Amino acid sequence: MRLSVIGCGYLGAVHAAAMASIGHDVVGIDTDAEKIAALSRGEAPFFEPGLSELLAEGVASGRLSFTTDIAAAAGARVHFVGVGTPQQQSGHAADLTHVHAAFDSLLPHLHAGDVVAGKSTVPVGTAATLTDAVAATGATLVWNPEFLREGWAVQDTIDPDRLVAGVPTGPAGVQAAEVLREVYHPAVAKGTPFIVTDYATAELVKVAANAFLATKISFINAMAEIAEVTGADVTQLADAIGHDVRIGRRFLGAGIGFGGGCLPKDIRAFAARAEELGRGESVTFLREVDAINLRRRDRAVQLVIDGLGGSVFGKRVAVLGAAFKPHSDDVRDSPALDAAVRLHGLGAEVVVTDPQAIENARRMHPQLTYVAERDETLRGADAVLLVTEWDEYRRELSPEHAASLTRGRVIVDGRNSYDAATWRAAGWTYLGMGRP
């Protein structure tokens, strides 16, 4: 099937490459000429495991192309719209400027029988405002939310755990759902749940999923706050309650909290939309979820201060990680960078390292010092702060090796990744998040 993908950022580029890899003829369209040039060469403009190989293969096969010309969408059977919906600068609501611009530019190139599949994360009710304009062209609008995890996005696109299609009532909606089943044929054929629903439900599925994950993470971090004043160990607490099948252990890792371009802005936008709908009280808890998350960053910084005797001024602090999570170079709302910037503001000499995110971090916070090599970052440090769980930090760094490089012996484990007893036995002052 011929497909177009409008918006070739993180979501769109991955989706275009993945769709080409399962046999579709795909054109990706974006207004950023530099990004399109890189993608046309088969080069990923950001780090995502497996994406570069998929892009190179798709471009070489001729099934995947990229352009800045929206007219190239004409003739595609399905048009995926995956542009960004950042947080508004003036508030917490989602900024739909890119969504409306994408639809406005696409409308003149639609034909009867086309399917327009919205993939952007939008406030509930957005699809209803767009459907008439799409229907006037003879095309049908569906809402097909994405559920990608950065670091596993290629796998999640090709082999998703569920597919959701919000469609209009009537024959046009039924037919559009069948077209999407064809698009995702390999996943559908292996039995992946394909859930057909109305627009509002499809829009809510995405934000509700993110809100639930954020709530689970902040719940265990709230327990970490209690553990810190009672002497309890939040890691053992999480293990114990995680054995309850109704709760589960995943996403109960206490630490410095979540970040990235999705969870923080999505829960804020969800709360803002609920207020607009007159149901703000229904998601009031999300305000506290956000607040707990931000407090854990404060706590990580305070642990560094405590470990260094009450002041970081003039002390060298090695920060292991800049991306908001491993297997990504995304530094949007990164707890790692937030902590590094705060320590710098308190007078510390902050040295940050990351396997993939240094250049993105440097563009955002040029005042910090960045070093590519882990060991060079550790050299001469008075304290070490682990913030991003790359394997070379959490699995491949021994306390003995670290001690051979650093000046001090203070380790703040912002992800509770290390065995406290092992580091303490090696002479380190180990400080975890919610651990005695």
C-alpha positions as CSV (number, residue, x, y, z in Angstrom):
1,M,0.0,0.0,0.0
2,R,1.2,3.6,-0.6
3,L,1.4,5.6,2.6
4,S,2.4,9.1,3.5
5,V,3.7,10.2,6.9
6,I,3.3,13.9,7.7
7,G,5.8,14.9,10.2
8,C,9.2,13.2,10.4
9,G,10.2,13.8,14.0
10,Y,10.7,11.0,16.4
11,L,7.3,9.4,15.9
12,G,7.0,10.0,12.1
13,A,10.5,8.9,11.1
14,V,10.2,5.7,13.0
15,H,6.7,5.0,11.7
16,A,7.8,5.7,8.1
17,A,10.8,3.4,8.3
18,A,8.9,0.6,10.1
19,M,6.0,0.7,7.5
20,A,8.5,0.5,4.7
21,S,10.2,-2.4,6.4
22,I,7.0,-4.5,6.3
23,G,6.6,-3.8,2.6
24,H,4.6,-0.6,2.1
25,D,5.6,2.2,-0.3
26,V,6.1,5.2,2.1
27,V,6.8,8.9,1.6
28,G,7.8,10.9,4.6
29,I,7.0,14.7,4.6
30,D,8.4,17.4,6.8
31,T,9.0,21.1,6.6
32,D,12.6,20.8,8.0
33,A,14.8,20.6,4.9
34,E,17.9,19.6,6.9
35,K,16.1,16.7,8.6
36,I,14.6,15.5,5.2
37,A,18.1,15.6,3.6
38,A,19.5,13.4,6.4
39,L,16.6,11.0,6.2
40,S,16.9,10.8,2.4
41,R,20.5,9.6,2.9
42,G,19.2,6.9,5.2
43,E,20.6,8.7,8.2
44,A,18.6,9.0,11.5
45,P,18.5,12.6,12.8
46,F,18.3,11.2,16.4
47,F,19.5,8.1,18.2
48,E,17.0,5.2,18.3
49,P,18.3,1.6,18.3
50,G,17.7,-0.1,15.0
51,L,16.4,2.9,13.2
52,S,19.5,3.7,11.1
53,E,19.5,0.2,9.7
54,L,15.8,0.4,8.9
55,L,16.2,3.8,7.2
56,A,19.1,2.7,5.1
57,E,17.4,-0.5,4.0
58,G,14.2,1.3,3.1
59,V,15.8,4.1,1.1
60,A,18.1,1.6,-0.7
61,S,15.1,-0.5,-1.6
62,G,13.2,2.4,-3.1
63,R,10.2,1.8,-0.8
64,L,11.0,4.7,1.5
65,S,11.5,8.4,0.4
66,F,11.4,11.8,2.1
67,T,10.5,15.2,0.8
68,T,9.5,18.7,2.0
69,D,6.8,18.8,-0.7
70,I,3.3,18.1,0.7
71,A,2.0,17.4,-2.8
72,A,3.9,14.1,-2.6
73,A,1.2,12.9,-0.3
74,A,-1.3,12.7,-3.3
75,G,-2.0,9.2,-4.3
76,A,-1.3,7.6,-1.0
77,R,-4.1,5.4,0.4
78,V,-3.4,6.3,4.0
79,H,-1.9,9.5,5.4
80,F,-0.4,9.3,8.9
81,V,-0.1,12.6,10.8
82,G,2.5,12.4,13.5
83,V,3.5,16.0,14.3
84,G,4.5,17.2,17.7
85,T,2.1,18.6,20.3
86,P,4.4,20.4,22.8
87,Q,3.2,22.1,25.9
88,Q,2.1,25.7,25.4
89,Q,4.6,28.3,26.5
90,S,1.9,30.2,28.3
91,G,0.4,27.2,30.2
92,H,0.0,23.5,30.6
93,A,-2.3,22.8,27.6
94,A,-1.1,21.1,24.4
95,D,-0.1,23.3,21.6
96,L,-1.9,22.1,18.5
97,T,-0.3,24.5,16.0
98,H,1.6,21.8,14.2
99,V,-1.5,19.5,14.0
100,H,-3.7,22.2,12.4
101,A,-0.9,23.2,10.0
102,A,-0.4,19.6,8.9
103,F,-4.1,19.1,8.3
104,D,-4.4,22.4,6.5
105,S,-1.6,21.5,4.1
106,L,-2.8,18.0,3.6
107,L,-6.4,18.7,2.8
108,P,-5.9,19.9,-0.8
109,H,-4.2,16.6,-1.7
110,L,-6.8,14.2,-0.4
111,H,-9.1,12.1,-2.6
112,A,-12.2,10.2,-2.1
113,G,-11.5,6.9,-0.3
114,D,-8.3,8.1,1.4
115,V,-7.8,7.5,5.1
116,V,-6.2,10.1,7.3
117,A,-4.8,8.5,10.4
118,G,-3.9,10.9,13.3
119,K,-1.1,9.6,15.5
120,S,-0.2,12.7,17.4
121,T,-1.0,12.8,21.1
122,V,-3.9,15.3,21.3
123,P,-6.5,16.5,23.8
124,V,-9.7,14.5,23.7
125,G,-12.1,16.2,21.3
126,T,-9.5,17.2,18.8
127,A,-10.5,14.6,16.1
128,A,-14.1,15.7,16.3
129,T,-13.0,19.2,15.3
130,L,-11.1,17.9,12.2
131,T,-13.4,15.3,10.8
132,D,-15.7,17.5,8.8
133,A,-12.9,19.1,6.9
134,V,-11.5,15.7,6.0
135,A,-14.9,14.2,5.1
136,A,-15.5,17.1,2.8
137,T,-12.7,15.8,0.6
138,G,-14.2,12.3,0.5
139,A,-11.6,11.0,2.8
140,T,-12.1,9.5,6.3
141,L,-10.4,10.5,9.5
142,V,-9.4,7.9,12.0
143,W,-7.4,8.3,15.2
144,N,-4.6,5.8,15.6
145,P,-2.6,6.6,18.7
146,E,1.0,5.5,19.1
147,F,2.4,3.7,22.1
148,L,6.1,3.9,21.5
149,R,8.8,3.6,24.2
150,E,11.9,5.5,23.3
151,G,14.7,3.0,23.0
152,W,12.3,0.3,21.7
153,A,10.3,2.4,19.2
154,V,11.2,0.3,16.2
155,Q,10.1,-2.9,17.9
156,D,6.9,-1.3,19.3
157,T,5.9,-0.1,15.8
158,I,6.5,-3.3,14.0
159,D,5.3,-5.6,16.8
160,P,2.9,-3.5,19.0
161,D,1.2,-4.9,22.0
162,R,-2.1,-3.4,20.8
163,L,-3.6,-1.3,18.0
164,V,-6.3,1.2,18.5
165,A,-8.4,2.9,15.8
166,G,-10.9,5.6,16.6
167,V,-13.3,5.8,13.7
168,P,-16.6,7.6,12.8
169,T,-19.9,5.8,12.9
170,G,-21.3,4.3,9.7
171,P,-19.8,2.5,6.7
172,A,-17.0,4.9,6.2
173,G,-15.7,4.2,9.6
174,V,-16.0,0.4,9.1
175,Q,-14.1,0.6,5.8
176,A,-11.4,2.8,7.3
177,A,-10.8,0.3,10.1
178,E,-10.4,-2.4,7.5
179,V,-7.8,-0.4,5.6
180,L,-5.8,0.1,8.8
181,R,-6.0,-3.7,9.4
182,E,-4.4,-4.1,6.0
183,V,-1.7,-1.6,6.9
184,Y,-0.8,-3.4,10.0
185,H,-1.4,-6.9,8.5
186,P,1.7,-8.6,10.0
187,A,0.8,-7.6,13.6
188,V,-2.9,-8.3,13.0
189,A,-2.1,-11.7,11.5
190,K,-0.2,-12.8,14.6
191,G,-3.2,-11.9,16.9
192,T,-2.3,-8.4,18.1
193,P,-5.4,-6.9,19.7
194,F,-7.0,-4.5,17.2
195,I,-9.5,-2.3,19.1
196,V,-12.0,-0.2,17.1
197,T,-13.6,2.6,19.0
198,D,-14.9,6.1,18.7
199,Y,-12.6,9.2,18.4
200,A,-12.8,10.3,22.0
201,T,-11.9,6.9,23.4
202,A,-9.0,6.5,21.0
203,E,-7.7,9.9,22.1
204,L,-8.1,9.1,25.8
205,V,-6.3,5.7,25.5
206,K,-3.0,7.4,24.9
207,V,-3.2,10.0,27.6
208,A,-4.8,7.6,30.1
209,A,-2.0,5.1,29.5
210,N,0.7,7.8,30.1
211,A,-1.2,9.2,33.1
212,F,-1.3,5.7,34.7
213,L,2.4,5.1,34.1
214,A,3.3,8.4,35.5
215,T,1.0,7.8,38.6
216,K,2.6,4.4,39.2
217,I,6.1,5.9,39.1
218,S,5.2,8.8,41.3
219,F,3.4,6.5,43.8
220,I,6.6,4.6,44.5
221,N,8.5,7.8,44.7
222,A,6.0,9.0,47.3
223,M,6.7,5.9,49.2
224,A,10.4,6.7,48.9
225,E,9.8,10.0,50.6
226,I,8.2,8.1,53.5
227,A,11.0,5.5,53.5
228,E,13.6,8.3,53.9
229,V,12.1,9.5,57.2
230,T,11.3,6.1,58.6
231,G,14.4,4.1,57.7
232,A,12.5,1.7,55.3
233,D,14.0,0.5,52.0
234,V,11.8,1.4,49.1
235,T,13.5,-1.2,46.8
236,Q,12.4,-4.0,49.1
237,L,9.0,-2.4,49.5
238,A,8.6,-2.4,45.7
239,D,9.7,-6.0,45.5
240,A,7.2,-7.0,48.1
241,I,4.1,-5.2,46.7
242,G,5.2,-6.1,43.2
243,H,4.5,-9.7,43.9
244,D,0.8,-8.8,44.1
245,V,-0.5,-9.7,40.6
246,R,-2.9,-6.7,40.9
247,I,0.0,-4.4,41.2
248,G,3.0,-5.8,39.4
249,R,6.7,-4.8,39.8
250,R,7.1,-2.9,36.5
251,F,7.4,0.9,36.8
252,L,7.9,0.6,40.6
253,G,11.5,1.7,40.4
254,A,11.9,4.6,42.8
255,G,14.5,7.2,41.9
256,I,14.9,10.6,40.4
257,G,11.7,10.3,38.4
258,F,10.5,10.4,34.8
259,G,11.2,12.9,32.1
260,G,11.2,13.1,28.3
261,G,8.9,14.6,25.7
262,C,5.8,12.6,26.6
263,L,4.9,11.8,30.2
264,P,5.5,15.3,31.8
265,K,3.8,17.3,29.1
266,D,1.0,14.8,28.5
267,I,-0.2,14.6,32.1
268,R,-0.1,18.4,32.3
269,A,-2.1,18.7,29.1
270,F,-4.6,16.0,30.3
271,A,-5.2,18.0,33.5
272,A,-5.6,21.2,31.5
273,R,-8.1,19.6,29.1
274,A,-10.1,18.2,32.0
275,E,-10.3,21.7,33.4
276,E,-11.6,22.9,30.1
277,L,-14.3,20.2,30.1
278,G,-15.4,21.1,33.6
279,R,-14.0,17.9,35.1
280,G,-10.7,19.1,36.6
281,E,-11.5,17.5,39.9
282,S,-11.4,14.1,38.2
283,V,-7.6,14.3,37.5
284,T,-6.5,16.6,40.4
285,F,-4.2,13.8,41.5
286,L,-2.1,14.4,38.3
287,R,-1.0,17.7,39.7
288,E,0.5,15.9,42.7
289,V,1.9,13.2,40.4
290,D,3.8,16.0,38.6
291,A,4.8,17.6,41.9
292,I,6.2,14.3,43.4
293,N,8.2,13.8,40.2
294,L,9.8,17.2,40.4
295,R,10.5,16.8,44.2
296,R,12.6,13.7,43.5
297,R,15.0,15.9,41.5
298,D,15.3,18.2,44.4
299,R,16.0,15.2,46.6
300,A,18.8,13.9,44.3
301,V,20.5,17.3,44.4
302,Q,20.2,17.4,48.2
303,L,21.8,14.0,48.5
304,V,24.8,15.2,46.6
305,I,25.0,18.3,49.0
306,D,24.6,16.0,52.0
307,G,27.3,13.6,50.8
308,L,29.7,16.5,50.3
309,G,29.2,17.8,53.8
310,G,26.6,20.4,53.2
311,S,28.0,22.3,50.2
312,V,28.9,21.6,46.6
313,F,30.6,24.9,46.0
314,G,34.0,24.3,44.3
315,K,33.5,20.5,44.3
316,R,33.7,18.4,41.1
317,V,30.6,16.4,40.5
318,A,30.5,13.7,37.8
319,V,27.0,13.2,36.4
320,L,26.5,9.9,34.6
321,G,23.8,10.5,32.1
322,A,22.2,13.3,30.2
323,A,19.4,11.7,28.3
324,F,16.1,11.2,30.2
325,K,16.4,7.4,29.8
326,P,18.9,5.0,28.3
327,H,18.9,3.9,24.7
328,S,17.9,7.5,23.7
329,D,19.6,10.9,23.0
330,D,16.4,12.7,24.1
331,V,17.1,15.4,26.7
332,R,13.7,17.0,26.8
333,D,12.7,17.5,30.5
334,S,15.6,15.2,31.4
335,P,16.0,14.7,35.2
336,A,19.7,14.2,34.6
337,L,20.2,17.6,33.0
338,D,17.9,19.3,35.5
339,A,20.0,17.9,38.4
340,A,23.2,18.9,36.7
341,V,22.1,22.4,36.1
342,R,20.9,22.9,39.7
343,L,24.3,21.6,41.0
344,H,26.1,24.0,38.6
345,G,23.9,26.8,39.9
346,L,25.1,26.0,43.5
347,G,28.7,26.4,42.5
348,A,29.8,22.9,41.7
349,E,32.1,22.0,38.8
350,V,29.7,19.7,37.0
351,V,31.0,17.3,34.4
352,V,28.4,15.4,32.4
353,T,28.8,12.3,30.2
354,D,26.4,10.3,28.1
355,P,26.9,7.7,25.3
356,Q,24.5,9.4,22.9
357,A,23.0,12.7,24.2
358,I,26.0,15.0,24.7
359,E,25.5,17.2,21.7
360,N,21.7,17.6,22.4
361,A,22.6,18.4,26.0
362,R,25.2,20.9,25.0
363,R,22.8,22.8,22.8
364,M,20.3,23.0,25.6
365,H,22.7,23.8,28.5
366,P,26.1,25.0,27.1
367,Q,27.2,26.2,30.6
368,L,27.9,22.6,31.7
369,T,31.1,20.7,30.9
370,Y,30.7,17.6,28.8
371,V,33.1,14.7,28.4
372,A,32.5,11.7,26.1
373,E,34.4,9.1,28.1
374,R,33.0,7.8,31.3
375,D,36.3,7.3,33.0
376,E,37.5,10.8,32.1
377,T,34.3,12.2,33.6
378,L,35.0,10.3,36.9
379,R,38.6,11.4,37.1
380,G,39.1,13.8,40.0
381,A,35.5,13.9,41.0
382,D,34.5,14.5,44.6
383,A,31.1,12.9,44.1
384,V,29.3,10.8,41.5
385,L,25.7,11.1,40.5
386,L,24.1,8.3,38.5
387,V,21.1,9.5,36.7
388,T,20.6,7.6,33.4
389,E,20.8,3.8,33.5
390,W,23.1,3.1,30.6
391,D,24.7,-0.3,31.1
392,E,28.2,1.1,31.1
393,Y,27.3,3.0,34.2
394,R,25.1,0.6,36.2
395,R,26.4,-2.8,35.1
396,E,30.0,-2.2,33.9
397,L,31.3,0.2,36.6
398,S,32.7,-1.4,39.7
399,P,33.2,0.6,42.9
400,E,36.9,-0.4,42.8
401,H,37.4,0.9,39.3
402,A,35.5,4.1,40.1
403,A,37.7,4.6,43.3
404,S,40.8,4.4,41.2
405,L,39.7,7.5,39.3
406,T,37.8,9.8,41.7
407,R,39.1,12.0,44.4
408,G,36.1,11.5,46.7
409,R,34.1,8.4,47.6
410,V,30.5,9.7,47.4
411,I,28.1,8.0,45.1
412,V,24.5,9.2,44.8
413,D,22.4,6.5,43.0
414,G,19.6,8.4,41.4
415,R,18.1,5.2,39.9
416,N,18.8,2.7,42.8
417,S,20.8,0.7,40.3
418,Y,23.7,-0.3,42.5
419,D,24.1,-2.8,45.3
420,A,24.5,-0.5,48.3
421,A,26.4,-3.1,50.4
422,T,29.0,-3.6,47.7
423,W,29.8,0.0,47.3
424,R,29.9,0.7,51.0
425,A,32.2,-2.3,51.5
426,A,34.6,-0.7,49.0
427,G,34.8,2.4,51.1
428,W,32.1,4.5,49.4
429,T,29.5,6.7,51.0
430,Y,26.5,5.3,49.1
431,L,23.3,7.4,49.0
432,G,20.2,6.0,47.3
433,M,16.7,7.3,46.7
434,G,14.4,6.0,49.5
435,R,17.0,3.7,50.9
436,P,18.5,3.7,54.4
